[in-house]
Amino acid sequence: MLLDNVSVKSINLSGNGFVDADAKRLADALANNYRLKDLDLSHNQFCDTGGEHLGQMLGKTVDVAGSH
């Protein structure tokens, strides 16, 4: 679903028990979504590797210019 919908602006995936492998799949699914403004991944089980996957994706897709 996320691979086909590149206009999603807000996603709440809090508390789903996601692990690093899920972070990689999620990062791949969101890699072409340039409209995402709000992503809640709190209360999951990501470690350093998962954070790296998500951080790289967010660095490429999210425009933080003007953020406060």
BELWOLIN-V50153 format. One record per backbone hydrogen bond with DSSP energy under -0.5 kcal/mol. NH is the residue of the N-H (numbers start at 1). CO is the residue of the C=O. E is the energy in kcal/mol with one decimal. If there is no record, write none. Layout:
nh:NH co:CO e:E
nh:NH co:CO e:E
//
This chain:
nh:5 co:1 e:-1.4
nh:6 co:4 e:-0.8
nh:8 co:5 e:-0.6
nh:11 co:38 e:-2.5
nh:13 co:11 e:-0.6
nh:13 co:40 e:-2.8
nh:15 co:42 e:-2.2
nh:16 co:13 e:-0.8
nh:17 co:43 e:-0.7
nh:22 co:19 e:-0.7
nh:23 co:19 e:-1.8
nh:24 co:20 e:-1.9
nh:25 co:21 e:-1.8
nh:26 co:22 e:-2.8
nh:27 co:23 e:-2.8
nh:28 co:24 e:-2.3
nh:29 co:25 e:-2.2
nh:30 co:26 e:-2.0
nh:31 co:27 e:-0.6
nh:31 co:28 e:-0.6
nh:33 co:30 e:-1.9
nh:34 co:32 e:-0.9
nh:35 co:6 e:-0.5
nh:37 co:9 e:-2.8
nh:38 co:9 e:-2.0
nh:40 co:11 e:-2.7
nh:41 co:39 e:-0.7
nh:45 co:18 e:-2.8
nh:51 co:47 e:-2.3
nh:52 co:48 e:-2.3
nh:53 co:49 e:-2.1
nh:54 co:50 e:-2.3
nh:55 co:51 e:-2.8
nh:56 co:52 e:-2.4
nh:57 co:53 e:-1.9
nh:58 co:54 e:-2.8
nh:59 co:55 e:-2.3
nh:60 co:56 e:-1.0
nh:60 co:57 e:-0.7
nh:61 co:57 e:-1.7
nh:62 co:58 e:-2.4
nh:63 co:61 e:-0.5
nh:64 co:62 e:-0.8
nh:67 co:64 e:-2.2
//
